[in-house]
Amino acid sequence: MRRVLLAALLSTSALSALAQNSVVNLPDLVVTATRVPTLIEQIPAGVTVITRAMIEQRGYATLAEAMSAVPGAHMVQSGGPGGNASLFLRGTNSNHVLVLRDGVPITDPSDPGGAFNFGVDTLADIDRIEIVRGPMSALYGSGAIGGVVNLITSHGTGKPVQTVEIGFGWPRALRGSVGASGSEGMFDYRIGVATQSERGFDTTPQRESVYTGARNPYLANTGSLEFGVTPIEGTRAFVAVRARSAQFNIDELGFPGYDARRYTGNDDVFHGRVGVTSRFLDDRWETSLIVGQLVSNRRYYQPLEAADPNATSSDSRFRGQQTIVQWENKFAVPDWGMARDTAILFGYQHIASSSRADLSANFGGFPYQNSVRASGRQDAGHVGVQTTLANRLTLTADARQEQGSYGGGAFTWRTGGVVAVPEAWSRLKASIGTGFRAPSLFDLFGIDTSGYVGNRNLRPERSVGWEAGWAIDVPAFGRRDFVTLDVTYFENRIRDMIATVFNSSFTASTTQNVNRAKTRGTEIALTARPLSWVEASVAYTWTDARNQANNTRLLRRPIDQVSANMRLTPLPGLTIAPELVYTGSFQDFIIDDSGFQGGVGRAKPGVIFNLNVSYVITPTLTGFIEGRNIGGSRFEPTNGFQTPGARVLAGVRAKF
């Protein structure tokens, strides 16, 4: 409680300079939180929306960068682009975040832990990102214990528009993209290609004696296409494809540490979707049917290097495939009595997944192998309702039954409400719900040469989470929202967590449902708009995440986090956007200065400062300069992996 009061006082003292209840300007409507386009003030959950304008103004080039300043979220990246990056939402595990692209799950089923890697993807074709915190399995199914991240693209509308971006940076970097979109008669289209490359940095910490300065380059190429046709009013059919190929070098911890020079990764993924959306009954009933396909192919290769004291070599290959069928319906109920904007939802989802993965390694003459050859399916049905009573109280309720050929089934639910108190310029919100995560295919069917055998009798991990919050918009100087303060308390209890368990002689192991965890915390966000050309933000998150068996803190969950942003437009066309992200100390596996692991301990806090400037040269041409980590912070988000050093990229964007 003292931390909460202290944060509130600090936020109030910074009123004249810092603001906003998230890292960005929030649009009026959000889709991901309820599947119904809803005013953000009426959503009983923590929501952050990162628009295309914010991506450009803040200089976000990768998904990991965009997520780094989201309240309640902690991005843990092992190195630079290409290195594994995990997102911890409200203290839950990294595989408790479900990632969607246009509402369709895109997590690679061949990942051993069932987590999404935020460290590879770029953002050239992303129109906006919606992040919803809290248990969302009642809407989206397995994996949505901590929340959902939805990467949203747009389809072409209106007259044809072409976009071009080119930028060059230091140390040697290139970013470029070309796109076109529009509609003509019954047809619409969107097409784009993008490339991003950089020389990179050595992310082995400079404090370690094994540091050599060997850089980790990164190259990603992306292409996307969507084509739609509207043969009759109210019905649109479409096909959309996206392909991304990335190549990069990475660093890995050893025993002792070794700064590898030739450890490389390749990460290729294909997403395809076909679907049709129709509206009937005077647009009251909207139905959509989508079939999606994901194919991933990843390889990590580490050749034997003569200077490596561990004499390590490895070759890992992961091949995942996922087919998804989604049928979604929304029915708008006519207003009656006090009820307004009532919608009834129902739908069905089928997911068929397969994994073909192999790891072959040699550690100082000791060979090791693991593999999985498995497939499975999940089928689910869901129903929900949303309504607003007396123009004050917005209520939502959702339920979902899911059954899988592996890991069993789960029933999840969520309900919440937001009440407006305009007399006090306030809103009160509360919600409670359940979540679950099905075991990964490796959890169930994986094997290795050290005695590990997957457990086909695993149950899903399950959770119960709730939150309550208060928001106030203080009017002043003719502005309805001169100041906005938003305070939310959250709590999650997770049981049947999956962990590897060894026998007494450590000659065999398997996975079992053995762990329980509790996470709780407070998100405090302040918005101030003191002048027409100044908008600033600060968000503070306090998190307490513990293993309930021994009351120890969970690893890589900082107790304190602060993110702050400003958007200054002192001259017409000129935008200055500084960003600061502070990460407090956290528990982690500690790597000493000689590269040896020293057990669990407290990792040091760190600060990253970014500064981006853009100027509208002509109505169709904008110049920009982006500076990342311009202070050269050596913060280690994962102990043993240092934040990439100072980077600057300058270029132009054209839209015509």
C-alpha positions as CSV (number, residue, x, y, z in Angstrom):
1,M,0.0,0.0,0.0
2,R,2.9,2.4,0.7
3,R,4.2,1.8,-2.8
4,V,0.8,2.7,-4.2
5,L,0.5,5.9,-2.2
6,L,4.1,6.9,-3.1
7,A,3.4,6.3,-6.8
8,A,0.2,8.4,-6.7
9,L,2.1,11.3,-5.0
10,L,4.9,11.1,-7.5
11,S,2.4,11.1,-10.4
12,T,0.6,14.1,-8.9
13,S,3.9,16.1,-8.5
14,A,4.7,15.4,-12.2
15,L,1.4,16.7,-13.4
16,S,2.7,19.6,-15.4
17,A,5.1,17.5,-17.4
18,L,3.8,13.9,-17.6
19,A,0.6,12.4,-18.6
20,Q,-1.7,9.8,-20.3
21,N,-3.1,6.5,-19.1
22,S,-1.0,4.5,-21.5
23,V,2.0,5.0,-23.8
24,V,-0.1,6.4,-26.6
25,N,-3.1,8.4,-27.6
26,L,-6.0,6.0,-27.4
27,P,-8.6,5.9,-30.1
28,D,-12.3,6.0,-29.4
29,L,-13.0,2.3,-30.1
30,V,-11.3,-1.0,-29.2
31,V,-12.3,-4.3,-30.7
32,T,-10.0,-6.9,-29.0
33,A,-11.3,-6.4,-25.4
34,T,-14.9,-7.6,-26.1
35,R,-15.0,-8.5,-29.8
36,V,-17.5,-5.6,-30.1
37,P,-16.2,-2.1,-31.1
38,T,-16.4,-0.4,-27.8
39,L,-15.5,3.0,-26.4
40,I,-12.4,2.6,-24.3
41,E,-14.1,4.3,-21.3
42,Q,-16.6,1.4,-21.3
43,I,-14.1,-1.5,-21.2
44,P,-13.6,-3.2,-17.7
45,A,-10.0,-4.1,-18.4
46,G,-6.5,-2.6,-18.7
47,V,-6.2,-1.6,-22.4
48,T,-3.4,0.0,-24.4
49,V,-3.6,0.8,-28.1
50,I,-0.6,1.7,-30.2
51,T,-1.7,3.3,-33.4
52,R,0.3,3.6,-36.7
53,A,0.9,7.3,-35.9
54,M,2.4,6.4,-32.6
55,I,4.6,3.7,-34.1
56,E,6.0,6.3,-36.4
57,Q,6.2,9.1,-33.9
58,R,7.9,6.9,-31.3
59,G,10.3,5.3,-33.7
60,Y,9.2,1.7,-33.0
61,A,10.8,-0.6,-35.6
62,T,10.3,-4.0,-33.9
63,L,7.4,-5.5,-31.9
64,A,9.7,-5.8,-28.8
65,E,10.3,-2.0,-28.9
66,A,6.6,-1.2,-29.2
67,M,5.8,-3.4,-26.2
68,S,8.6,-2.1,-23.9
69,A,6.7,0.9,-22.5
70,V,3.2,-0.7,-22.1
71,P,1.9,-0.4,-18.5
72,G,1.8,-3.7,-16.7
73,A,4.0,-5.4,-19.3
74,H,7.7,-6.3,-19.0
75,M,9.6,-7.1,-22.1
76,V,12.6,-9.4,-21.5
77,Q,14.9,-9.7,-24.5
78,S,18.0,-11.8,-24.7
79,G,20.1,-9.5,-26.9
80,G,19.0,-7.4,-29.9
81,P,16.7,-8.1,-32.8
82,G,16.4,-11.9,-33.4
83,G,17.2,-12.8,-29.8
84,N,14.4,-14.4,-27.9
85,A,12.1,-11.8,-26.4
86,S,9.4,-12.8,-23.8
87,L,6.5,-10.6,-22.6
88,F,5.4,-10.9,-19.0
89,L,1.9,-9.3,-18.5
90,R,0.9,-8.5,-14.9
91,G,3.5,-10.9,-13.5
92,T,2.2,-14.0,-15.3
93,N,4.5,-16.3,-17.3
94,S,5.7,-15.5,-20.8
95,N,3.5,-18.3,-22.3
96,H,0.5,-16.8,-20.6
97,V,0.2,-14.1,-23.4
98,L,-1.8,-15.0,-26.4
99,V,-0.7,-13.2,-29.6
100,L,-3.2,-12.7,-32.5
101,R,-2.9,-11.2,-36.0
102,D,-6.3,-9.7,-37.0
103,G,-7.9,-11.9,-34.3
104,V,-6.3,-15.2,-35.4
105,P,-3.7,-16.9,-33.0
106,I,-0.2,-16.9,-34.4
107,T,1.9,-18.6,-31.7
108,D,4.3,-21.2,-33.2
109,P,3.1,-24.7,-32.0
110,S,6.7,-26.0,-32.3
111,D,7.9,-23.7,-29.5
112,P,8.8,-26.1,-26.6
113,G,7.2,-23.8,-24.0
114,G,4.3,-22.6,-26.1
115,A,5.4,-18.9,-25.9
116,F,5.5,-16.3,-28.6
117,N,8.9,-14.7,-29.5
118,F,8.5,-10.9,-29.7
119,G,12.1,-10.5,-30.8
120,V,11.9,-11.1,-34.5
121,D,8.9,-9.3,-36.1
122,T,9.0,-5.8,-37.6
123,L,6.1,-3.4,-37.9
124,A,6.0,-2.1,-41.4
125,D,2.6,-3.7,-42.2
126,I,1.0,-3.1,-38.8
127,D,-1.8,-0.5,-38.6
128,R,-2.2,-0.7,-34.8
129,I,-1.6,-3.0,-31.8
130,E,-4.3,-3.6,-29.1
131,I,-3.1,-5.0,-25.8
132,V,-5.7,-6.2,-23.3
133,R,-4.5,-7.1,-19.8
134,G,-6.2,-9.7,-17.6
135,P,-7.6,-13.2,-18.2
136,M,-9.2,-13.3,-21.7
137,S,-9.5,-17.1,-22.3
138,A,-13.3,-16.7,-22.3
139,L,-13.0,-14.9,-25.6
140,Y,-9.8,-16.3,-27.1
141,G,-9.0,-19.6,-25.4
142,S,-5.7,-21.2,-24.4
143,G,-2.8,-19.0,-23.4
144,A,-4.8,-15.9,-22.6
145,I,-4.1,-16.0,-18.8
146,G,-2.2,-12.7,-18.6
147,G,-3.8,-11.1,-21.6
148,V,-3.9,-10.7,-25.3
149,V,-1.9,-8.8,-27.9
150,N,-3.6,-8.3,-31.2
151,L,-1.6,-7.1,-34.3
152,I,-4.1,-5.4,-36.6
153,T,-3.7,-4.7,-40.3
154,S,-6.1,-2.7,-42.4
155,H,-7.7,-3.4,-45.8
156,G,-7.7,-0.9,-48.6
157,T,-10.5,1.7,-48.7
158,G,-11.1,4.8,-50.8
159,K,-8.8,6.2,-53.4
160,P,-5.4,4.6,-54.1
161,V,-2.6,5.5,-51.6
162,Q,1.1,4.7,-52.0
163,T,3.6,4.8,-49.2
164,V,7.4,4.8,-49.2
165,E,9.9,4.8,-46.3
166,I,13.6,4.8,-46.5
167,G,16.1,5.3,-43.6
168,F,19.8,4.8,-42.9
169,G,21.4,4.6,-39.6
170,W,24.4,4.3,-37.4
171,P,25.9,1.8,-36.7
172,R,25.3,0.6,-40.2
173,A,21.5,0.1,-40.6
174,L,18.9,0.2,-43.3
175,R,15.1,0.3,-43.1
176,G,12.8,0.5,-46.1
177,S,9.3,-0.2,-47.1
178,V,6.9,0.3,-50.1
179,G,3.1,-0.1,-49.9
180,A,-0.1,0.5,-51.8
181,S,-3.7,0.3,-50.9
182,G,-7.1,1.4,-52.1
183,S,-10.4,0.3,-53.6
184,E,-12.1,0.4,-57.0
185,G,-15.7,-0.6,-57.4
186,M,-16.3,-3.9,-55.6
187,F,-12.5,-4.6,-55.2
188,D,-10.1,-3.5,-52.5
189,Y,-6.4,-4.3,-52.0
190,R,-3.4,-3.8,-49.8
191,I,0.2,-4.8,-50.7
192,G,3.5,-4.1,-49.0
193,V,7.1,-5.2,-48.9
194,A,9.7,-4.2,-46.2
195,T,13.3,-4.8,-45.3
196,Q,15.2,-4.0,-42.1
197,S,18.9,-4.7,-41.5
198,E,21.5,-3.6,-39.0
199,R,25.0,-4.3,-38.1
200,G,24.0,-4.8,-34.5
201,F,25.9,-5.0,-31.2
202,D,27.6,-7.5,-29.1
203,T,25.0,-8.1,-26.4
204,T,27.3,-10.1,-24.1
205,P,27.8,-7.6,-21.2
206,Q,30.9,-5.5,-21.4
207,R,31.5,-6.1,-17.7
208,E,32.2,-9.8,-18.5
209,S,35.8,-10.9,-19.1
210,V,34.6,-13.0,-22.1
211,Y,33.3,-9.9,-24.0
212,T,34.9,-9.7,-27.4
213,G,32.8,-7.0,-29.2
214,A,31.6,-9.5,-31.8
215,R,28.5,-7.9,-33.3
216,N,25.1,-9.6,-33.9
217,P,23.7,-8.5,-37.3
218,Y,20.0,-8.8,-38.2
219,L,18.1,-8.9,-41.5
220,A,14.4,-9.3,-41.9
221,N,12.3,-9.2,-45.1
222,T,8.5,-9.1,-45.1
223,G,5.9,-9.2,-47.7
224,S,2.1,-8.9,-47.2
225,L,-0.9,-8.9,-49.5
226,E,-4.7,-8.6,-49.0
227,F,-7.3,-8.7,-51.7
228,G,-11.0,-8.3,-51.1
229,V,-14.2,-8.2,-53.1
230,T,-17.6,-7.0,-52.1
231,P,-20.0,-8.5,-54.7
232,I,-23.1,-7.3,-52.9
233,E,-23.6,-4.7,-50.2
234,G,-22.8,-6.0,-46.8
235,T,-20.7,-9.1,-47.9
236,R,-17.0,-9.1,-48.4
237,A,-14.7,-12.0,-49.2
238,F,-10.9,-11.7,-48.9
239,V,-7.6,-13.5,-49.1
240,A,-4.6,-12.3,-47.1
241,V,-1.0,-13.6,-46.9
242,R,2.1,-12.6,-45.1
243,A,5.6,-14.0,-45.3
244,R,8.6,-13.0,-43.2
245,S,12.1,-14.3,-43.3
246,A,14.8,-13.2,-40.7
247,Q,18.4,-14.0,-40.3
248,F,20.5,-13.0,-37.3
249,N,23.4,-13.8,-35.0
250,I,22.8,-14.4,-31.3
251,D,24.8,-14.8,-28.1
252,E,24.3,-17.6,-25.7
253,L,25.2,-18.2,-22.1
254,G,27.7,-21.0,-21.4
255,F,29.4,-22.6,-18.4
256,P,31.6,-20.6,-18.4
257,G,30.3,-17.9,-20.7
258,Y,31.7,-17.6,-24.2
259,D,31.0,-14.8,-26.6
260,A,30.2,-16.9,-29.7
261,R,30.9,-15.3,-33.1
262,R,29.1,-17.7,-35.5
263,Y,25.9,-18.6,-33.6
264,T,23.2,-17.9,-36.2
265,G,19.4,-18.1,-36.4
266,N,16.9,-18.3,-39.3
267,D,13.2,-17.7,-38.6
268,D,10.8,-18.0,-41.4
269,V,7.0,-17.8,-41.1
270,F,4.0,-17.7,-43.4
271,H,0.5,-16.6,-42.4
272,G,-2.5,-17.1,-44.8
273,R,-6.2,-16.4,-44.3
274,V,-9.3,-16.6,-46.5
275,G,-12.7,-15.5,-45.2
276,V,-16.0,-13.9,-45.8
277,T,-18.0,-11.4,-43.7
278,S,-21.7,-10.7,-44.2
279,R,-24.3,-8.5,-42.6
280,F,-28.0,-9.4,-42.5
281,L,-31.3,-8.2,-40.9
282,D,-30.6,-4.5,-41.6
283,D,-27.0,-4.9,-40.4
284,R,-28.1,-6.3,-37.0
285,W,-26.4,-9.6,-37.6
286,E,-22.8,-9.8,-38.6
287,T,-21.3,-13.2,-39.3
288,S,-17.8,-14.1,-40.5
289,L,-16.0,-17.3,-41.4
290,I,-12.2,-17.4,-41.6
291,V,-9.8,-20.2,-42.4
292,G,-6.2,-19.5,-41.4
293,Q,-2.9,-21.3,-41.9
294,L,0.4,-20.8,-40.1
295,V,3.7,-22.4,-41.2
296,S,6.9,-21.8,-39.4
297,N,10.4,-23.0,-40.0
298,R,13.2,-22.0,-37.6
299,R,16.9,-23.1,-37.3
300,Y,19.5,-22.2,-34.8
301,Y,23.1,-23.3,-35.7
302,Q,26.2,-23.0,-33.5
303,P,29.3,-24.5,-35.1
304,L,32.3,-25.5,-32.9
305,E,34.6,-22.6,-32.3
306,A,38.2,-23.4,-31.3
307,A,38.3,-20.7,-28.6
308,D,35.1,-22.0,-26.9
309,P,36.1,-23.4,-23.5
310,N,32.9,-25.4,-23.5
311,A,33.5,-27.0,-26.8
312,T,29.9,-26.5,-27.7
313,S,28.1,-27.1,-31.0
314,S,24.4,-27.4,-31.8
315,D,21.9,-27.5,-34.6
316,S,18.2,-27.0,-33.7
317,R,15.3,-27.1,-36.1
318,F,11.7,-26.3,-35.4
319,R,8.8,-26.8,-37.8
320,G,5.3,-25.9,-36.8
321,Q,2.0,-25.9,-38.6
322,Q,-1.4,-24.7,-37.5
323,T,-4.7,-24.6,-39.2
324,I,-7.5,-22.5,-37.7
325,V,-11.2,-22.2,-38.6
326,Q,-13.1,-19.4,-36.9
327,W,-16.9,-18.7,-37.2
328,E,-17.9,-15.5,-35.3
329,N,-21.3,-13.9,-34.9
330,K,-22.5,-10.6,-33.5
331,F,-26.2,-9.7,-33.2
332,A,-27.2,-6.2,-32.3
333,V,-30.3,-6.3,-30.1
334,P,-32.8,-3.4,-30.5
335,D,-32.8,-0.9,-27.6
336,W,-35.4,-1.7,-24.9
337,G,-36.1,-0.1,-21.6
338,M,-32.8,1.2,-20.0
339,A,-30.7,-1.1,-22.2
340,R,-28.8,0.5,-25.1
341,D,-26.1,-0.9,-27.5
342,T,-26.8,-4.5,-26.6
343,A,-24.9,-7.2,-28.5
344,I,-25.0,-10.9,-28.3
345,L,-21.9,-12.9,-29.4
346,F,-21.4,-16.5,-30.3
347,G,-18.9,-18.5,-32.2
348,Y,-16.9,-21.6,-32.9
349,Q,-13.1,-22.2,-33.3
350,H,-11.1,-25.3,-34.5
351,I,-7.3,-25.4,-34.3
352,A,-5.2,-28.3,-35.6
353,S,-1.5,-28.0,-34.7
354,S,1.6,-30.1,-35.4
355,S,5.2,-29.9,-34.3
356,R,8.3,-31.5,-35.8
357,A,11.3,-30.3,-33.8
358,D,14.9,-31.6,-33.2
359,L,17.8,-30.3,-31.2
360,S,21.2,-31.9,-31.6
361,A,24.1,-30.6,-29.5
362,N,27.5,-31.5,-28.1
363,F,28.8,-30.1,-24.9
364,G,32.5,-30.8,-24.4
365,G,32.2,-34.2,-25.9
366,F,28.9,-35.1,-24.3
367,P,26.1,-35.4,-26.9
368,Y,22.5,-34.3,-26.3
369,Q,19.4,-34.6,-28.4
370,N,15.7,-33.9,-27.9
371,S,12.8,-34.1,-30.3
372,V,9.1,-34.1,-30.7
373,R,6.8,-35.5,-33.4
374,A,3.3,-34.7,-32.4
375,S,0.0,-33.1,-33.5
376,G,-3.3,-32.2,-31.8
377,R,-6.5,-30.3,-32.1
378,Q,-8.7,-28.0,-30.0
379,D,-12.4,-27.2,-30.5
380,A,-14.2,-24.5,-28.7
381,G,-17.5,-22.7,-28.6
382,H,-18.2,-19.3,-26.9
383,V,-21.1,-17.0,-26.1
384,G,-21.2,-13.5,-24.7
385,V,-23.3,-10.4,-24.2
386,Q,-22.6,-6.7,-23.8
387,T,-25.1,-3.9,-22.9
388,T,-25.2,-0.4,-21.5
389,L,-27.9,0.4,-18.9
390,A,-29.3,3.9,-18.3
391,N,-26.3,5.4,-20.3
392,R,-24.2,4.8,-17.2
393,L,-23.4,1.1,-16.6
394,T,-21.8,-1.0,-19.3
395,L,-21.8,-4.8,-18.6
396,T,-20.0,-7.6,-20.3
397,A,-20.1,-11.4,-19.8
398,D,-18.5,-14.2,-21.8
399,A,-18.2,-18.0,-21.5
400,R,-16.2,-20.5,-23.4
401,Q,-16.0,-24.3,-23.5
402,E,-12.9,-25.8,-25.0
403,Q,-12.0,-29.4,-25.6
404,G,-8.7,-30.7,-26.9
405,S,-7.3,-34.0,-28.1
406,Y,-4.3,-33.2,-25.7
407,G,-4.3,-31.6,-22.3
408,G,-8.0,-32.1,-21.7
409,G,-10.6,-29.4,-21.8
410,A,-11.5,-26.2,-20.0
411,F,-14.5,-24.0,-19.2
412,T,-13.7,-20.3,-18.8
413,W,-15.7,-17.3,-18.1
414,R,-15.3,-13.5,-17.6
415,T,-17.7,-10.8,-16.5
416,G,-17.2,-7.1,-15.7
417,G,-18.7,-3.7,-15.7
418,V,-17.9,0.0,-15.9
419,V,-20.1,2.7,-14.3
420,A,-19.8,6.3,-15.3
421,V,-20.1,9.0,-12.7
422,P,-20.2,12.2,-14.7
423,E,-21.0,14.3,-11.7
424,A,-17.5,13.5,-10.4
425,W,-15.9,13.2,-13.8
426,S,-15.1,9.6,-13.0
427,R,-15.5,6.0,-14.1
428,L,-15.4,2.9,-11.9
429,K,-14.5,-0.5,-13.3
430,A,-14.3,-4.1,-12.1
431,S,-14.0,-7.5,-13.7
432,I,-13.3,-11.1,-12.8
433,G,-12.6,-14.1,-15.0
434,T,-10.8,-17.4,-15.5
435,G,-8.0,-18.4,-17.9
436,F,-6.2,-21.5,-18.9
437,R,-3.2,-22.7,-21.0
438,A,-3.1,-26.1,-22.6
439,P,0.2,-28.0,-22.4
440,S,2.6,-27.5,-25.3
441,L,3.2,-30.4,-27.7
442,F,6.7,-30.8,-26.2
443,D,5.3,-30.9,-22.7
444,L,3.1,-33.8,-23.7
445,F,5.2,-35.7,-26.3
446,G,8.8,-34.5,-26.2
447,I,11.8,-36.8,-25.4
448,D,15.5,-36.3,-25.0
449,T,18.6,-38.3,-24.4
450,S,19.0,-37.2,-20.7
451,G,15.9,-39.1,-19.7
452,Y,13.1,-36.6,-20.3
453,V,9.8,-38.0,-21.4
454,G,6.7,-35.9,-21.9
455,N,3.6,-36.5,-19.9
456,R,0.4,-37.2,-21.9
457,N,-1.7,-36.9,-18.8
458,L,-1.0,-33.2,-18.1
459,R,-3.9,-31.0,-17.2
460,P,-4.2,-27.4,-18.5
461,E,-2.8,-24.6,-16.3
462,R,-5.7,-22.6,-14.8
463,S,-6.2,-19.2,-13.3
464,V,-8.6,-16.8,-11.7
465,G,-8.0,-13.1,-12.0
466,W,-9.8,-9.9,-11.0
467,E,-9.2,-6.2,-11.2
468,A,-10.8,-3.0,-9.9
469,G,-10.1,0.5,-10.9
470,W,-11.0,4.2,-10.9
471,A,-10.4,6.8,-13.5
472,I,-11.1,10.5,-13.4
473,D,-11.0,13.2,-16.1
474,V,-10.4,16.6,-14.6
475,P,-11.6,19.5,-16.9
476,A,-9.8,22.7,-17.0
477,F,-9.0,25.6,-19.4
478,G,-11.8,24.6,-21.7
479,R,-10.7,21.0,-22.0
480,R,-12.8,18.1,-20.8
481,D,-9.8,15.9,-20.2
482,F,-7.1,18.3,-19.1
483,V,-5.9,15.7,-16.7
484,T,-6.7,12.0,-16.5
485,L,-5.7,9.8,-13.6
486,D,-6.3,6.0,-13.8
487,V,-5.6,3.6,-11.0
488,T,-6.1,-0.2,-11.2
489,Y,-5.4,-3.0,-8.8
490,F,-5.2,-6.5,-10.1
491,E,-4.7,-10.0,-8.7
492,N,-4.2,-13.4,-10.4
493,R,-4.0,-16.9,-8.9
494,I,-2.6,-19.6,-11.1
495,R,-2.7,-23.4,-10.3
496,D,-1.6,-26.6,-12.0
497,M,1.4,-24.8,-13.5
498,I,3.6,-27.2,-15.6
499,A,7.2,-27.8,-14.5
500,T,9.9,-30.4,-15.1
501,V,10.3,-32.9,-12.3
502,F,13.3,-35.2,-11.8
503,N,13.6,-38.5,-10.1
504,S,15.7,-38.9,-7.0
505,S,18.8,-39.8,-8.9
506,F,18.3,-37.1,-11.6
507,T,18.5,-39.8,-14.3
508,A,15.0,-39.2,-15.6
509,S,12.4,-36.4,-15.7
510,T,9.0,-35.5,-16.9
511,T,6.5,-32.6,-16.8
512,Q,3.9,-32.4,-14.1
513,N,1.2,-30.0,-12.8
514,V,2.9,-29.1,-9.5
515,N,3.2,-25.3,-9.2
516,R,1.0,-22.5,-7.9
517,A,1.6,-18.8,-8.3
518,K,0.0,-15.5,-7.2
519,T,0.5,-12.2,-8.9
520,R,-0.8,-8.9,-7.7
521,G,-0.1,-5.3,-8.4
522,T,-1.2,-1.8,-9.2
523,E,-1.1,0.2,-12.4
524,I,-1.2,4.0,-12.0
525,A,-1.3,6.2,-15.1
526,L,-1.5,10.0,-15.3
527,T,-2.4,12.1,-18.3
528,A,-1.8,15.8,-18.6
529,R,-2.4,18.1,-21.6
530,P,-1.3,21.5,-20.3
531,L,-1.0,23.2,-23.7
532,S,-2.4,22.6,-27.1
533,W,1.0,21.5,-28.4
534,V,2.1,19.4,-25.4
535,E,0.9,15.9,-24.4
536,A,2.9,13.8,-22.0
537,S,2.4,10.5,-20.1
538,V,3.7,8.6,-17.1
539,A,2.7,5.1,-16.0
540,Y,3.9,3.3,-12.9
541,T,3.4,-0.4,-12.3
542,W,4.0,-2.2,-9.0
543,T,4.1,-6.0,-9.3
544,D,4.4,-8.7,-6.7
545,A,4.6,-12.2,-8.3
546,R,5.4,-15.2,-6.1
547,N,5.6,-18.9,-6.1
548,Q,3.1,-20.0,-3.5
549,A,4.9,-23.1,-2.5
550,N,7.8,-21.2,-0.9
551,N,6.7,-17.6,-1.2
552,T,9.7,-16.7,-3.3
553,R,9.5,-14.0,-6.0
554,L,9.2,-15.3,-9.6
555,L,12.1,-14.6,-11.8
556,R,12.3,-11.6,-14.2
557,R,9.3,-9.8,-12.8
558,P,10.5,-6.3,-11.7
559,I,8.7,-4.9,-8.6
560,D,8.7,-1.3,-10.0
561,Q,8.4,-0.1,-13.6
562,V,8.0,3.4,-14.9
563,S,7.4,4.5,-18.5
564,A,7.1,8.1,-19.6
565,N,6.4,9.7,-23.0
566,M,5.9,13.2,-24.4
567,R,4.6,14.5,-27.7
568,L,5.7,18.1,-28.4
569,T,4.6,20.0,-31.5
570,P,6.1,23.5,-30.8
571,L,6.1,24.4,-34.6
572,P,3.7,23.4,-37.3
573,G,4.8,20.0,-38.7
574,L,7.4,19.5,-36.1
575,T,7.0,16.6,-33.6
576,I,9.4,15.8,-30.8
577,A,8.8,12.5,-28.9
578,P,11.0,11.6,-26.0
579,E,10.5,8.3,-24.2
580,L,12.0,6.9,-21.0
581,V,11.6,3.4,-19.6
582,Y,12.8,2.5,-16.1
583,T,12.9,-1.1,-15.0
584,G,13.5,-1.8,-11.3
585,S,15.5,-4.6,-9.8
586,F,14.3,-8.2,-10.2
587,Q,15.2,-11.8,-9.3
588,D,17.2,-13.7,-12.0
589,F,19.9,-16.2,-12.6
590,I,23.0,-14.1,-12.0
591,I,26.0,-14.3,-14.3
592,D,29.2,-13.0,-12.7
593,D,31.9,-11.0,-14.4
594,S,33.8,-14.1,-15.4
595,G,30.8,-15.6,-17.2
596,F,29.9,-18.1,-14.6
597,Q,26.4,-18.6,-13.2
598,G,26.2,-17.8,-9.5
599,G,22.6,-18.9,-8.6
600,V,19.5,-16.8,-8.2
601,G,20.0,-13.2,-7.0
602,R,18.9,-9.7,-7.6
603,A,19.6,-8.1,-11.0
604,K,20.3,-4.4,-11.2
605,P,17.7,-1.8,-12.4
606,G,18.2,0.2,-15.6
607,V,17.0,3.1,-17.6
608,I,16.6,3.4,-21.4
609,F,16.0,6.8,-23.0
610,N,14.8,7.2,-26.6
611,L,14.3,10.4,-28.6
612,N,12.5,10.8,-32.0
613,V,12.0,13.9,-34.1
614,S,9.9,14.2,-37.3
615,Y,9.1,17.1,-39.5
616,V,6.4,17.4,-42.3
617,I,8.5,18.8,-45.2
618,T,5.5,18.9,-47.6
619,P,2.0,17.5,-47.4
620,T,3.3,14.2,-48.9
621,L,6.8,14.0,-47.4
622,T,8.0,13.7,-43.7
623,G,11.6,13.5,-42.5
624,F,12.5,11.8,-39.3
625,I,15.4,11.1,-36.9
626,E,15.1,8.2,-34.5
627,G,17.4,7.7,-31.5
628,R,17.3,4.5,-29.5
629,N,19.1,4.1,-26.1
630,I,20.8,7.4,-26.8
631,G,22.4,7.4,-23.4
632,G,24.2,4.1,-24.1
633,S,22.6,2.3,-21.1
634,R,24.2,-1.1,-20.4
635,F,21.1,-2.4,-18.6
636,E,20.6,-6.2,-18.7
637,P,16.9,-7.1,-19.2
638,T,18.0,-10.7,-18.8
639,N,21.1,-11.0,-16.6
640,G,23.9,-11.9,-19.0
641,F,22.5,-10.1,-22.0
642,Q,23.1,-6.4,-22.4
643,T,20.8,-3.9,-24.1
644,P,22.0,-2.9,-27.6
645,G,24.0,0.3,-27.6
646,A,23.1,3.8,-28.9
647,R,21.5,3.8,-32.4
648,V,20.4,6.6,-34.7
649,L,18.4,6.3,-37.9
650,A,17.4,9.1,-40.2
651,G,15.1,9.0,-43.3
652,V,12.0,10.1,-45.0
653,R,8.4,8.8,-45.4
654,A,6.2,9.7,-48.4
655,K,2.5,9.2,-48.8
656,F,0.8,10.1,-52.0
